[in-house]
Amino acid sequence: MMDFNCPYCSFGMNKEDISEVHEDDLVGEWDIECKNCKKEIKLYGEANVDYWAESKNDLPEEVVKSLKEVS
């Protein structure tokens, strides 16, 4: 699976494959050139936060113990 597709030709690219974005840059916007159709496109990077929940019964014993100490 590719990180993003060109809006003009749908060519798939990965962030690591383009020189305009440094590997440590996660958030921002960059003007890049599509490797396939050579058109200039704007790439946006945004932060993403995921949340999930688990039953306390499914957590390891040491995690349950630390949660009890905090509350």
Secondary structure, DSSP 8 states (H G I E B T S, - for coil): --SEE-TTT--EE-GGG-TTS-TT--SEEEEEE-TTT--EEEEEE----------GGGS-HHHHHHHHHH-
